Structure formats: structure tokens, C-alpha cells
Amino acid sequence: MHTMKPVTNVIIAGVGGQGVVKASDILTEAVFRAGFDVKKSEIHGMSQRGGSVASDIRFGEQVLSPMVPPGEADFILVMSEDEAQAVESQLKEGGTLLTPESLPGYIDEDADEDEDEETRLRLRCMNVALLGGLSTLLDIPDSCWREALCANLPKRAWEFNEKVFQLGRELVDK
Amino acid sequence: MSDPLERLLLSGDAAVARAALDCGVHLGVGYPGTPSTEILEDFSRLGGKAEWAPNEKVALEVGIGAAFGGAAALVTMKHVGLNVAADPLFTVAYTGVPGALVIVSADDPGMHSSQNEQDNRNFAKAAGVPMLEPSDSQEAYDLTREAFRLSHTHQIPVLLRMTTRTCHSQTVLRRAAPIRITEPDVYQRDIKSRVMIPGYARPAHRRLRAKLAAIEQEFNASELNYVVEGDRALGIIASGVSYMHAREAAPEASFLKLTTTHPLPVALARKFAAGVERCIALEEGDPYLVENLRAHGIPVEGKDEAYRFGELNVGLVRGILANAPAPEPAPPKGRPPQLCAGCPHRTVFATLARQNCIVTGDIGCYTLGVLPPFEAMDSCVCMGASIGVGLGLRHVLPPDEARRVVSVIGDSTFVHSGITGLVEMAYNPPPTGHLVLIVDNGTTAMTGFQEHPGTGKILDHSPSSKLSFEDLVKSIGITRVHVIDPTEDMRAFSDLVKECLDSGELAVVIARRPCLLAERKQTATERAAASKSCTP
């Protein structure tokens, strides 16, 4: 009796403008469409102005608190390496941290983002590429991911985002 | 109409908006403030009639009028907004309303985007209005509807108290079948209820207390409050998001989930406390439940004072339950916010820093002028305070010091509560004069680019009457009024500030330059509107 059904805890972190909230919207919608109970919590407001942003997503059969308890994150996604330090302590033992470095080959190190359109776009869609990496670690049907991507992105961005999502799936270094 | 049983994933704010629509709210009115802002924006998007008022006091007064007219009115604001609206709140509790009036107070424990973390549960008790507290979006939806029902049934304004976590967390909910609570009809005169001269207010106060006593009885039997049977060794009384944290932190415990936190269902709490060995009231912020339950002789434990500060979470609740010593303050989280690159406020604060001004600041993005590299702000108290505080300093400082004082206020904040400060400036001018800088970026940027009377557009961005700051300032009796784009010629702006300070006169400089982000957003909205109107 009183045993708690397991809840999966994800934190997505970065700086305002890196697509943290967008990524958490997509993930939340995907698990919602997969039929889970889900709660997502983040802070809007002053944090928009270039400050750090973090979003907590929790899902399972029943979720109570909307916030990931300290040190209990199963997965943490960070949009840039320098943001990792602020949230790493939230990772539970055996949890997975996904950063841009977890996707070897996603960004061509020799390319100049000002010169190369593909590199610029890939950097901008790092949030979706990391979700692609995460998707290999979660039991969410592909169709739910696809629907969630389309529901949260403008039509003209679908094709490229589906591509980087797939890239993230293939490249992720588990 | 969409299937009412459809599963939805909504924030608490969006859930309130949806519920308002589903129970026939006639008018939503408020002033933007994180974390409450999205309620009226969503209500408007869903087709409800919603408007931004110049400030929360006016918003509540408009809501009162609508409810006097028999309508269902929703008034929204952040916690500190209720301070501004406190004057009408305390008396509309006496008058009551024939329609229905629900006020949302969105508190911000932890001060994610606020200047204090006041606990507005105390307002419900002080004003004598019933209060409901949701703990997730489903409850935000259900309780909004319940608040309107309660308000209409008992002819009393009701406070729906939310917090940042319930406002901004997205959780799953199902709607219920739409209903209509009340409809405005021929005006019913009731001067003894609504004209609060002392002779009518004295019986009105007694009527209010009788209503609250009846509501307390209703709450004692209400399904909104319920017991979750568990181990009798530990009984936890909790409400709002704290209930969710506590259920998770102590899944084996017995719970009394309180949804109606004013008036407290005392009989229910007494019975619960008597049935458990250790009874603890677990709450974020002030010891509201603990003190009020103890005042009724119910033996409940509270939390250590060290846990009063900031938000709770599952980890902190475990600490409270284990009587653990004070938690270490959480380390500052990552990068602090800053003024955007290219933000026109940057020029303003660079200038004020260079001229070594004493800057009384105000509430908005520009409060970030306090941070490096500018550090050009000396005070920020509440909406509109820049002007009054600046005048006070000017009155008492030695003349050479007084001449350095400048008040900085944003456009939306100026309309909210800067105008009376300016009237004071003209009426009681300091001997050294004064300079008020209105940093006019043409939007309420901080809360997400809402319109206000100075933008000449209403909540849904359609055009309306536009308040001219320069004409208003002149009509108050201030003759030295300048309008300048601070980014066009930084030197000219700097010279103008110096000239005003040196003049020893009363001066208002309107530093006008649109917010970069708002401009971008506006262009996108206009593009979308244009493409829509082109579609057959």
C-alpha cells in the first residue's frame, strides 16, 4: 500500500531565446498525446530577459507536484554547455545529461555559423535535436512526437525540424 | 463547440480563462502582472470580453459596477496589485453584489518576478471575503466556476488565490458542461446595500459577518475539502500547490485537503486533527493556516520560521516533516536577466550613471538598470513610487545633493500610478525643482507587451483613444516638457538631462523609443492580420 507509481522527471535548461520553453512544450505535448498524466512547470516573466530558464516536465500514471524534487531528475537537457553547471546537481544517480556534446557530428566544428546556413539553422534547432536524442530514451510512440512537433512549430519549419529530430535520434551518444 | 469531455493540457491561467468562458463571465478586467497576465489574454482569445484597466483599483471598480449591474465579472491581478485594489475590496465585501464578482490574486512566493512575496491569504481574512485555492489546472478550472456560483449564491465577492506554480504549470484537465451563473437585467436600485455612508455601512458589516458564518457551515460540509485516509501517525493539513508537494513527500500520511481557506472549515479541521497523532499544517509563505487553526484551539504544528521564505518543493516539505534545521539558501540560479542588446533603456541608464544621478526607480524592465554595467538606480519600492520617493529626497537632502535626484518611470507604470505623483510634484515643488524621466517604450514590456492607454490600443490590439503624456503633463502645470529619442543622439539626450537638472525647475523628459521586442512582435501580428484579411 501507499507505494508511488514511478514518475519520469525531465529538466530542460538554457538561456532565454534558446528554445527551452518550446522544447518543453513539444515534450509535454508528446507525453500528453501518449496518454500519460503530465505536469510542466517553468517560470515566465523577468527570466525572459536573457536570464537562465529551466522547465520541469514530469509524467507517469499520476503526477502530484509540478516541480522535479531536488536531485531527482532522470534526464536533463541543456541547450549550451555553459548552462550545464547550474542544473547538473539536479540529476539523480544514474540519470542522463544531454548537452550539445551528446550529439557528436551534429555541428560541423569547422563550419562558420555566419557563413554556413545549415550550421546556423542546426544551432538554432539544437532544442529539437536534443529532443530527438531524448526520444531514444523514452517510451513515447513516434506518432506522438511527430504530432507534438507539428502542433508547436509553424508549417514552414516542420521539414527542417523533423530532420534535426531524426539526426538527434541517430547521433545521440547514450 | 468542442467536446467538453476532451482532455486538455492547460496552464492554471488558461484554465481560469476557459472556466470563465464556460460559466458565462460577461467582463474580464485587470492590469497585467506576472503571473496573472495570461488569464485575460486567453479569455479574450477565446472570445470573452476582456480589458486592461489603467491599474488594479480601477479594474476592480469596473468589476464591481458590472456585478452591481447583475453581470458575472472576473478581475485579475498579481498579489501586489491587490494592495492597489484594497480600497474597493474592503468595502465591496460590505456591499455585496447581486451578480457575481471573482477576484484572482496571483501570488509570487519566491519572487520570480516581483518586489515582495506577500501572502494574500491574509487579505481574504482582513477584508472578509471567501477564498478558494486551486492546486493544479483542473482545480483552477473547477474552482473558477465554483467561485462564481458561490459569489452569486451568497451575493459576495470571492477571492481565487493562485500562486506562480498554479498559474504557470501546465496540467491535464477536463472541462464541464457550460452554464450561465447570472444575467444582467433591468437595474435594481438598492441604496442601503450599495451606498456606504456610516448609517448603511454598520448593518452592512453585520450582514457580511452573517454571510461568512453561513459560508463556513457550507464549507464544513463541502466536497471541496476532503480527507485522504492514511496512516494516523501523521496528519497533514494543506492547500494549493503545497498539497501536491506534501502528498508526494509523505504518501503514507493522512491528509486534509483544504480548498476553501477562508472562512476555514473549522469543525472539519478540528475533527481531522483529533483523529491523528501528529497534525501539521503544511503551507508556503506565512503561517496562515497554523495561526488561524490554533486561534480556534486546534492543536496543529507549523513549520520552522526558516521555511517561511520562497517556494516550497517536495524536498523542502520532507525537511519540514523531519524537523530538519533551516535549509541552506538555494544558490543563485544561473545567469541573471539583463536589458536586451539594443534596448533604448540602456542609453538612459548609461547617461544617468555618467552624470552621477541619484535615481529613484520604478517597476518594469528598466528596473534592470540597477544591475551592472549601469548600477544606476537607488530605489525601487512599488508601482509609481519613483516620483514620490524622488520628491521626498529632493525635499530633505542638502541642495547640492538634491539636484542629483531623478525619478525614472516607464510608460505603463506612469499611467498605472505615476500621474498622482506628478500632481504632487506640481503642487508641492521641491526648492531645487525635480526631473521625472518617463522611459516610454510604447508597451508594458516586462509582462509580455500588453497595451495600455498610452499606446492607444486596447487588450486585443485594436485602436482606441490614446493618452498623450506631453499634453497630460502640461495640463498638470509643468511647463518644462521635452520629448526625445534617447538613442538617436546620445549626446543631445545627455545634454538635455543636464540642462533640466541645472535649471532648478520642474521638468519632465519623455524618452520615447519603442521596445525592440515589442516592435518585432507587432510587425509579426500585423503581418498575420494582413495575411488573414487577404484570405477569402
Interface residues (C-beta under 8 A of the other chain):
Chain A: H2 T3 M4 A13 V15 G16 T28 E29 F32 D37 V38 K39 K40 S41 E42 I43 H44 G45 M46 S47 Q48 R49 G50 G51 S52 A54 V63 L64 S65 P66 M67 P69 P70 G71 E72 E83 A86 V87
Chain B: R7 L9 T34 P35 H112 S113 D136 T164 R165 H168 S169 Q170 T171 V172 G230 D231 V241 M244 H245 R247 E248 P251 E252 N313 V314 G315 K333 G334 R335 P336 P337 Q338 L339 C340 C365 L368 M446 T447 G448
